[in-house]
Amino acid sequence: MKKRIFALLLMAGLLTGCGRIAAPDETEPVKPPLVTVSAEEQINYAWMAGKSPVSNRRIGLNRGTPISDDVQTVSDRGVYFIYRHQSSPWILYMDHGSDTVIKLCGRPDCPHNTTDCNAFVKDAQYLRFYNGYLYILASGATLTEDGKEIYWSSRLIRMNPDGTNRVELFDFTEFVRDRGADFAQCSFVGDYCYIGAMVHNTDPDSPIGQDWQATYLYRLDGSMDEPQLHDSPTTPWYNCGDVLLATEMDGEKLSYWDLDLTTGNKTYLMDQRDRPVYCTKEAGYYFVDGKLHCFTYATGKDDILLETELTGTYDLLCFPDCFVLADGALFSETPDLNLYIYNWAFELVDTVKIDFPCNTYNVSNLITAETPCQIILSGGASRKLPTYYIDKAELGTGNAKLHRLKMPDLEDAQQLQQEELEDQQWFDEN
């Protein structure tokens, strides 16, 4: 009976198409963070040296990740993650300098294992912390109001940093369906939602199941009543702090551009290299054949800043206070499990070895987030779940090592997923 009631309530919520989600009535005061670091500040460590080309504006992950992978985001208080077990997503949080990850809910009456928990956001897919709020793009299968059709829904949700006062700001799927598309494919780009109006491809000879019909932008600051059409051949790729790196194809030639979504202006930076490039306003940095290169746009000069004895494929991960070289070879049988950490004077500060069993397609993929205090790694099974961290204060002391994070109980997420499937099965059969 309990499952039947739960199923009816769940489906009733879907059928009524609730536009806004009520905030909880009672919350605990948010505890002060261990460290507070604004977007413009940087903690100083003894090992730091040289002039960093990397902006202090941390928006999540490692700045070299495509826009479709925003499952972590950084605020001045801490870092947020999405833990997603199939369709049961939980918002996790950790203070700067802490070793403890919690579910983002401070309600004293909450057991933190039901869908009523503040930390549970159905279909949560991407995160972005912006201007004092946490924004979530939620995408998943949804029933129409008459219960006769399942379609893909993409919604923008805003909440306070502690998970309270949840508000649904916009339903992008409803917006694009009104304009002839079938569903919306959304991501965060800079301070915008980047919305693709998609249509199902019915051509039996086409290997692609959907086509991109149009692109829209929706600014997170609320200055737009509705998304605006964005007509540009330049495709945003990832955020390098002060540069929104975009690509443009001319025949077989791929080039990198700095794209301003607000004005639509774009600035040519450089042509594609054999390895991923981290682009600043002045130069592009990339690592190939054991050498760190710096290509200056204005002069076209390609300088070698660092020569190492590393052979093979390594990824360059650029941060405001340091950069990391990590094995980027895909599915290597003999990967280099060392993380080589350098300051911006191009001095090797420390080497930290991955000393836990891991199963991932490459070593650099283990680095899942970076904050002023820590470099955070996943356990290998999923880059979406923080598991270990490197304390930046230990770098250069001879004592740097991987520390295990204290995690909340996440087994209940799997149990909740199973109960949802059972409830849906009961509803379908009755």
N, C-alpha and C positions, 0 to 999 in steps of 0.2 A: 504493500500500500504506500509506503514511504516513497518508493521509486516512482509509483504512478503519480503521486501528487507533485513530486519534483519535475517529472516529465511534462505534466500539464502546465505547470507554472513556467517552465522553460520555454515551451512552445508558445504559450500565450504571450510571453515577452517578445518573441520573434514576430508573431503575427501582428501585434499592435504597432510594431516599428517605432519603439521608444526613441525620441530624438535626443533627450538629455537624460543623464544618469544622476540620480539624487546623491548628494554628498552625505557621508556619514554624520550622525548627530553628535557623536562624542569621540574625541581623539585625545591622545596623550600629547603634551607639549613635546616638540622635537628637541632631542638632546643636542647640545652644541657639538659641532664636529671636532675631531682631534686637531685638524689643521684647516685653515681657511685660506685659499689662494685664489685671487681674482684672475680673470682671463688675461690681465696684463702683467701679472706678477710671476716671478720665478724664484723658487727656493735656491739658495746658493749652497753648493757643496764644495768641499776642499778640492775635489778632483776636477771640477769644471775649469775649462780654459778655452781660449780662442773666442772668436766672434761667431755666434750662431746665426745662420741664415734663416732659421725656422721661427715662425711666429709663435708667441706664447698662447695664442688662441687655440685651446684644445677643444675639439668637437667630438672626439671619440676615436677609438681604435688606433690605427697606426699611420693615418694620413696617406697611405698608399693603397687604400682599399676602394674598390668600386662603390658607387653611391648606393647600390642595392644591398649593402651589408651593414647598415647602421643598427646593429643590435647592442651597441654600447654607446653611452654618451657621458660627458664629463661636465660637472658644474663646479662652482667655487667651493662647494662643501664636500663633494664626493663623486662617485662614479656609479652609474646605473647600468643594469644589464637586463636582457630578456632571457629567461630560461623557458624554453618551449619544448614540452613533451607532446609531440603531435599537435593537437589543437588546444592544449591546456597551457596557456602562457602565464607566467608569473613575472612580475617586475621585482628585481633584486637590487639592493643598494649597499654600498660600503663607503664609510667616511674616508677621507684622505688620511693616510697614515695608519689606518686600522688593519686588523687581520681577520675581521669578522664580517661576513656577508649576511644580510638579513632580507626578509621579505618586506616590501615597502608598505607596511601597515603598522600604525601605532595604536589601534583601537584596543583598549583593555578587555573588551567583551568578545574579541574575535579569536577563534582558534587557528586562524590562518591556514585552513585546509578546505575551505568551501568557496564557491563562486561569489559569495558576499564579501569576501576579504578584499580590502583596498588594493592588495598586491595582485589580484587576479584581474586581467584585462582580456576578455575574449578576443581571440584572433590577433593579439598584439604581434606586430611584425617588425616595425622599426621604431627607434627612439631618437629624440633630439631635445636637448636642453637649450632653451633660448629665452633670453630676457626675463629670467626669474620663474619660468614655467617648464614643466616637463610635457613634451608633445609626443603622442604615439600615433602611428599609422596602423590601423587594425584592418586586416584583409582576410576574408574567408567566405565560405558558402553561406548564403542567407535565403530564407524563404520569402516569397512575395507576400503581400498582405492577405491575399486570398488563399495562401497556402498551397498553390498549385504549381509553382515554379521555383526552382533553386537557381540562384545566380550568384556571381562573385561580387561581394560588397567591399568597398574601400572607404574607410571613415577616418577623419582626423579628430583626435581626442586630446583635450588639454587638462592638466591637473596641477595642483600645487606640488612643490618639491617633495612633500611628505606623503603624496598619494591621495590627498583629500580633494574635495571640490571638483569632482570629475565632470567635465562638460564635453558633449559631442559638438564640435564646431561645424563640421561640414560632411555631407555624404557625397563623395566624388562620383560614385557609381550612378547615383540618381541624376547627377549633373550631366554626365556624358551620355547616359541613356536617353535623356531628353533631347540630345543633339545627334541621335542616330547611331551611337556606338552601343556595343554590347556590355562592356565592363571597363573599369579603370585600373590601370597598372601604375602604382604610385611609389615614390621614394622621396627622401629629403635631399635637397640640393641647396647648399648654403643656408639661407634663411627662408627658403621657399619649400613648398610641396611641388614636386615635379610630376605632372599627371599625364599619363598616356591614355588617350581614348582608343580603345581596342575593339576590333570587330573580328568575329569568328571567320576563319578562312574555310570556305566550303569546297574549294578546289581539290578534288581527290588526288591530283598529281603534285600538289604542293607539299613539301616536307614540313612546312610551318603551319601550326594550328591556328594562329591568329595574326592579324596585320595591325600595324600602328597607324591609326587614322589621323590623329592630330595631337598636338601637345599644348597643355595649359599649365599656367603657374598660379600658385596661391600663396601669398605672403603670410608668414606666421604672425606678424604684428597686428593682424586684423584690419589693415588698411584697405583691403579689397572686399567688396560685397560678395563677389563670386570670382572664380578663377578666370584669368585672362588668357587669350590665345597667344601662344609663343611660336612664332614662325621663324625658324632659324635652322640652317644646315649643320650648325655646330652642336655637338652632343656633349653635355657635361659628363665628366668621368669621375673625378674625385677631388676632394678639397685639400689643398696644401696650406691651410691657415689663411694667408692673405690672398691666395690665388685659387680661383675655382678653375681647375684644369679641365679643359674640354678638348675634344678631338674633331678633326675635320678631314674628310677623305676627298682627294682630288685625283681621280683615276686610281692608280695603285699607290699613290703617295699619301701617307698619313702624317698629319702635322698636329702640334700641340698649341693651344690658345689659352689665354686668360680671358674668361667670359664674365661680364657684368650682367647679371640677370635683370637688375633694376633698370638699366638704360638700354640693354641689348647690345652694347658695344663689346667688341672683342679685340684682343691684341695678340698678334702672332708672336710666339715664343721661339719654337724650334721644331725641327723635323723629328720624327720618331727614331728611337735608338733600338738596339737589339734587346735591351733590358728596360724595365720600368724606370721612369724618370721622376724625381721629386723636383718640382718647379717652384722657384720663388719669383719675385718681380724682376730680378736681375739675371738669374742664372738657373740652369738645370743641372741636377746632380744625379749621377748614375754609377753603378759598380759593375765592371765587366773585366774578365781575365785577370782578376786579382788586383785591379786598380780602381781607385775612386776618381771619377772624372768630374770636372766642373766646366760646363759649356756656358760662356758669357754671351748673351743674346746680342748686345750692342756691337761687339767686336767680332763675333764668330769664332773666338779663340777657345780651344778645348784644352784645358790644363789638367794635369794629373796631380791631385792633391795628396794621394796616399798610395804607396805600393806595398802589397802584402804578399805572403807566400801561399795564400789561399788559391786553390785550383778548383775548377768546376763552377757550378752555378750558385751564386749567393745573392740574397735579397738585401737591399739597402733600406733600413727603416729609420727615418729621420724624425728626431724629437727636438724640442727647444733646447735641452741641456746636453744631449748626446746623440749619437747614432749607433745603430746595431747592425752588424753583419751576421746573417743567419743563413744556413743551408737552404737553398730554394729549389733544389732538384726534386722533381716529382717522383714519388714512389721509389726512392732510392733504397737498395738493399743494404747499403753501408753508409747511412747518412752521417754527416758531421754533427754531433749533438752539442757542440759548443756554441754559445752566444758570445760574440766578440763585441765588446762595448767600448766605444771611443768617445773622447771629448772633441770639441770643435777646434782644438789645436792639432787634431789628427794624431793624438797619442792614445795608445791602447790603455784604457783605464782598468779593465778587468775582463776575465773570461769566466763565464758561468756555464757549467755543464748541465744539460738536461739529464737528471739522474732518476727519472721515474719511467715506468713502462708507458709507452704512448703509441697510438695508432693514428697517424695522420698522413696526409699526402705529401707534406714537406715540413721541415723543422720550423721555418719562419711562420708558418700558419699557427703555431702554438702561441705566439704572442697575440693576445686578444685585446689588450688595452694598455694605455700609458697615462700616468698622472704625474703631478709634480713630485710625488713621493715614491712611486712604485712603477715597475714594469710588471704587468699582470699576464699570466699565461693560463691557457686551458689545460685540461688533463689529456687532451688528444682526441677523445671521442667526439667532442663537439667544441668548436671555438666559441660557442655561445655561452658556455658556462665557465666562469672564473674558478680556478682551482689552486694555483700557486702564484707567488709573487716574489720579485726581487726588490729588496729595500735599497733605494738609491743611496741612503746614508752609509751603507756598508761597502759601496763600491770603492775600490782603491785601498781598502784597509787590509786586504788579505783574508777577510772573513765573509765575503759576499757569497751567498748561496740561495737556493730556492727554499721558500717557506711555504708550508701548506696553509691555505685559508680555512677558516672555520665556516662551515656552510650550514644553512638552515635545513630542516628535514624536507627533502624534495620527493620522498617516496609517495607522499600523499598526492602529489601531482599526477603520478601514474595511476594511483587508485581512483582519483577523480575522473581521469580520462576514461577508465574502464566503466565507471558508473554512468558517465554520459552516454557511452555507446550502448549500454544495457537499457537506459531510459529511452533512447531513440529507437531501439529495436522494439521495445514494448509499445511505444507510440505508433510505430508503423504497423504493428500487428493488430492493434486495437482501434 
